[in-house]
Amino acid sequence: MKTINWGIIGVGNVTEMKSGPAFNKVPGSRLVAVMRRDASKAEDYARRHNVPRWYDDADDLLNDKEVDAVYVATPPDKHAEYAIRAMRASKPVYVEKPMAMNHRQCMEMLDVSRDTGMPMFVAYYRRTLPAFVKVKELLEAGEIGKPLTFNIRLYREAAERNMKPREMSWHVNPQIGGGGRFFDLASHQIDYLNFLFGKIADVKGFAANGAALYPAEDTVSGIFNFESGVTGTGSWCFAAHKSCVVDTFEIIGDEGMITLSFFIHGEVVMQNRTGIRKFRFQNPENIQFYLIRQVVEALQNNTPCVSTGETAAQTSAILDEMVKNYYQNQHIGI
C-alpha cells in the first residue's frame, strides 16, 4: 500500500485539531510539509506537530517532490487559486469547505480537475460522522416510513456585537468568505441535505442583514424541493438574543420523525410506531478523521469517497441561490 504524503497550504485554527493531526493517524498517510505566508507561524506549527518541513511560499510546497497530495485549508478566497495550482502540479487536492467563494469558482476547479485527471475532495465531514451516517441508515431502512419534509433552525448570538470591524473574523467578510456565517455553517447543513435526500430540484432563499454589524448577511430563510419529492424549510439567524439560541434538525416521515442537532454533540432521537429510541455516538478526536481516511483510501485504491468536488459544487450553487438577492442589492458579487 502506497503511503500518501500530504502537504497543507494554510495551517490556521481548523488544522490544529479538526484535521491536521488526522493526516498522521490515518493508515497509509503522512503529513510531510506545511505552508503559511507567516514564516514564524508555519515554523511553529511544524515544530508542534512534528512535521518535517515548512514553507512560507506555496510554490515551494507544490514543488516538493515528496508531497503527493495537498490539503487547502486557507480561507475560501484562496481555495480555487491554490487547488487549481496544486492540480496543475499533478497533485490531488482536499479542500476546506465551502469549496470556493461561489459556484462559478467551483466549476473552474472542476474543469481543471477533469483536464488534469487530478481528483478533488471537499471537507464536508458530516457525511462520515457516526450520528449522521446513522440517520441516513434509518431513513434507508424505512424506520420513519417515507420522508416527507424537514425543518432546520440554527440561531446564534453575534460574537461581533461589541467588536470593531478590524477585530471581526473573516467569516463575516463576504470578500473573503463568499458570504457570512451562513456560508461557513449552513454549508454543512445544505451539503448533508443533498447526502440524505439527493439532488435539490428547486430552492428559494431570502437573506437580510438585520443587525447591521458587518457587511455579510446575518439572517436567511429558505424553502427546498428535492427531486425525490421531499420538501423542507430552513431558518438561520446569527444575531439572535441568547434566549433564542437553537440548533435543531427535524425529519418528518409518514410513520415517524427523527431529530438531531448539527453543531451540538448530542442524541439522535427517533419516534415511530414502536416508540421513542435514542442513539448516542462518539466523534473521533480529530473530527475530519473518517473523511480523511476515505480520501486516502480513494487515492490509494480508487475507491469511492462521499464528498467530492462534484457534490460540494452542488452545495455552493444552493448557497449562492439563497443569498443572491441580498448581494445583488448590495452590489457585491458572489
LOPA-343247 format. One record per residue (C-alpha): residue number from 1; x, y, z. Coordinates in steps of 0.5 Angstrom, whole numbers. Example, Ala and Ser with C-alpha at 12.3 -4.5 7.8 and 13.67 -1.06 7.14 Angstrom:
// LOPA-343247
- pos|px|py|pz
- 1|25|-9|16
- 2|27|-2|14
//
This chain:
// LOPA-343247
- pos|px|py|pz
- 1|0|0|0
- 2|3|7|-2
- 3|3|12|3
- 4|0|19|1
- 5|5|24|3
- 6|1|31|5
- 7|3|38|5
- 8|-2|43|8
- 9|-3|50|5
- 10|-6|55|10
- 11|-4|52|18
- 12|-10|56|21
- 13|-14|54|27
- 14|-18|49|23
- 15|-12|45|22
- 16|-10|45|30
- 17|-15|39|32
- 18|-20|38|27
- 19|-16|36|21
- 20|-8|37|21
- 21|-7|31|26
- 22|-11|26|23
- 23|-6|26|17
- 24|-1|22|21
- 25|-6|18|24
- 26|-10|15|18
- 27|-6|9|16
- 28|-2|10|10
- 29|-2|17|11
- 30|4|22|13
- 31|4|30|14
- 32|11|32|11
- 33|10|39|10
- 34|6|45|11
- 35|6|52|9
- 36|3|59|11
- 37|5|66|9
- 38|7|68|16
- 39|14|64|17
- 40|14|64|24
- 41|7|61|25
- 42|9|56|19
- 43|15|54|23
- 44|12|54|30
- 45|6|49|27
- 46|11|45|24
- 47|15|44|31
- 48|9|43|35
- 49|6|38|30
- 50|13|34|28
- 51|12|36|21
- 52|19|35|17
- 53|19|41|13
- 54|15|48|13
- 55|15|54|8
- 56|12|61|7
- 57|11|60|0
- 58|6|56|-4
- 59|10|54|-10
- 60|16|51|-5
- 61|11|46|-2
- 62|8|45|-9
- 63|15|44|-12
- 64|16|39|-6
- 65|17|32|-10
- 66|16|28|-3
- 67|9|32|-3
- 68|4|27|-6
- 69|-3|31|-5
- 70|-5|38|-2
- 71|-10|40|3
- 72|-12|47|2
- 73|-14|50|9
- 74|-14|57|8
- 75|-20|62|8
- 76|-25|61|2
- 77|-22|67|-2
- 78|-16|63|-4
- 79|-19|56|-5
- 80|-20|56|-12
- 81|-13|59|-13
- 82|-9|54|-9
- 83|-13|48|-11
- 84|-12|50|-18
- 85|-5|51|-18
- 86|-4|44|-14
- 87|-8|40|-19
- 88|-4|43|-25
- 89|3|41|-21
- 90|0|34|-21
- 91|-3|33|-14
- 92|-10|31|-12
- 93|-13|36|-7
- 94|-17|36|-1
- 95|-20|43|0
- 96|-24|46|6
- 97|-31|48|6
- 98|-34|52|3
- 99|-31|49|-3
- 100|-30|56|-6
- 101|-32|63|-6
- 102|-38|62|-10
- 103|-41|56|-15
- 104|-37|60|-21
- 105|-30|58|-18
- 106|-32|51|-16
- 107|-34|50|-24
- 108|-27|53|-25
- 109|-24|48|-20
- 110|-28|42|-23
- 111|-25|44|-30
- 112|-18|44|-28
- 113|-19|37|-24
- 114|-22|34|-31
- 115|-17|37|-35
- 116|-11|34|-31
- 117|-14|28|-28
- 118|-13|30|-21
- 119|-18|28|-16
- 120|-21|33|-11
- 121|-25|32|-5
- 122|-28|37|0
- 123|-28|37|8
- 124|-36|36|9
- 125|-34|31|14
- 126|-41|30|17
- 127|-42|25|11
- 128|-38|21|15
- 129|-39|22|23
- 130|-43|16|26
- 131|-49|20|28
- 132|-50|23|21
- 133|-49|16|18
- 134|-54|13|23
- 135|-59|18|21
- 136|-58|16|13
- 137|-59|9|15
- 138|-65|10|19
- 139|-68|13|13
- 140|-66|8|8
- 141|-69|2|13
- 142|-76|6|13
- 143|-76|7|20
- 144|-80|13|20
- 145|-83|11|13
- 146|-83|15|7
- 147|-79|22|9
- 148|-84|28|7
- 149|-81|34|10
- 150|-76|37|14
- 151|-74|43|18
- 152|-68|47|20
- 153|-67|52|25
- 154|-60|55|27
- 155|-60|61|31
- 156|-54|64|35
- 157|-51|70|38
- 158|-47|75|35
- 159|-40|75|38
- 160|-39|81|33
- 161|-44|86|37
- 162|-39|89|41
- 163|-33|89|36
- 164|-30|94|32
- 165|-30|92|24
- 166|-22|91|25
- 167|-23|86|30
- 168|-28|81|27
- 169|-27|75|24
- 170|-26|74|16
- 171|-32|69|17
- 172|-37|76|17
- 173|-33|79|11
- 174|-36|77|4
- 175|-30|79|0
- 176|-26|73|4
- 177|-31|68|6
- 178|-36|69|0
- 179|-42|70|5
- 180|-42|71|12
- 181|-43|65|18
- 182|-49|62|13
- 183|-43|60|8
- 184|-39|58|14
- 185|-44|54|18
- 186|-50|53|14
- 187|-46|50|8
- 188|-45|44|12
- 189|-53|43|13
- 190|-54|44|6
- 191|-49|39|4
- 192|-52|34|9
- 193|-59|35|6
- 194|-56|33|-1
- 195|-53|27|2
- 196|-60|25|5
- 197|-65|27|0
- 198|-61|27|-7
- 199|-61|33|-11
- 200|-65|39|-10
- 201|-69|41|-16
- 202|-71|48|-13
- 203|-69|53|-7
- 204|-72|60|-6
- 205|-68|64|-1
- 206|-69|70|3
- 207|-63|74|6
- 208|-62|80|10
- 209|-57|84|15
- 210|-62|86|21
- 211|-57|87|26
- 212|-52|91|21
- 213|-46|89|25
- 214|-42|87|19
- 215|-43|87|11
- 216|-45|80|11
- 217|-52|77|11
- 218|-54|75|18
- 219|-61|72|17
- 220|-63|67|12
- 221|-70|63|11
- 222|-70|58|5
- 223|-75|53|2
- 224|-73|47|-1
- 225|-76|42|-6
- 226|-72|36|-8
- 227|-72|31|-14
- 228|-74|26|-9
- 229|-81|29|-7
- 230|-78|31|0
- 231|-79|39|1
- 232|-77|43|7
- 233|-75|49|10
- 234|-69|53|14
- 235|-68|59|18
- 236|-62|62|20
- 237|-60|68|25
- 238|-53|70|27
- 239|-55|76|31
- 240|-60|73|36
- 241|-61|74|43
- 242|-58|69|48
- 243|-65|67|50
- 244|-67|65|43
- 245|-60|60|41
- 246|-62|54|38
- 247|-60|48|33
- 248|-65|43|31
- 249|-66|39|25
- 250|-73|35|25
- 251|-74|30|19
- 252|-82|28|19
- 253|-84|22|15
- 254|-91|19|14
- 255|-89|14|20
- 256|-85|18|25
- 257|-80|23|26
- 258|-72|24|27
- 259|-69|30|31
- 260|-62|32|32
- 261|-57|38|32
- 262|-52|39|27
- 263|-47|43|32
- 264|-48|41|39
- 265|-46|34|40
- 266|-52|30|43
- 267|-57|25|41
- 268|-61|22|35
- 269|-68|22|37
- 270|-73|17|33
- 271|-80|17|34
- 272|-84|12|31
- 273|-89|6|31
- 274|-85|3|36
- 275|-84|9|41
- 276|-78|13|42
- 277|-71|11|41
- 278|-65|15|43
- 279|-58|14|40
- 280|-51|17|42
- 281|-45|17|39
- 282|-37|19|40
- 283|-34|23|35
- 284|-26|22|33
- 285|-21|26|37
- 286|-20|30|30
- 287|-27|31|27
- 288|-25|30|20
- 289|-21|23|21
- 290|-26|19|18
- 291|-27|23|12
- 292|-19|24|11
- 293|-19|16|12
- 294|-24|16|6
- 295|-20|21|2
- 296|-13|17|3
- 297|-16|10|1
- 298|-19|13|-5
- 299|-12|16|-7
- 300|-9|9|-6
- 301|-15|4|-9
- 302|-19|9|-13
- 303|-25|7|-8
- 304|-31|12|-7
- 305|-31|18|-3
- 306|-37|21|0
- 307|-35|28|-1
- 308|-32|30|-8
- 309|-31|37|-12
- 310|-38|35|-16
- 311|-42|34|-9
- 312|-39|40|-6
- 313|-40|45|-12
- 314|-48|43|-12
- 315|-48|46|-5
- 316|-44|52|-7
- 317|-50|53|-12
- 318|-55|53|-7
- 319|-51|58|-2
- 320|-51|63|-8
- 321|-58|62|-10
- 322|-60|63|-3
- 323|-57|70|-2
- 324|-56|72|-9
- 325|-62|78|-8
- 326|-58|81|-2
- 327|-52|81|-5
- 328|-54|84|-12
- 329|-58|89|-8
- 330|-51|91|-4
- 331|-48|91|-11
- 332|-43|85|-8
- 333|-41|80|-13
- 334|-42|73|-11
//
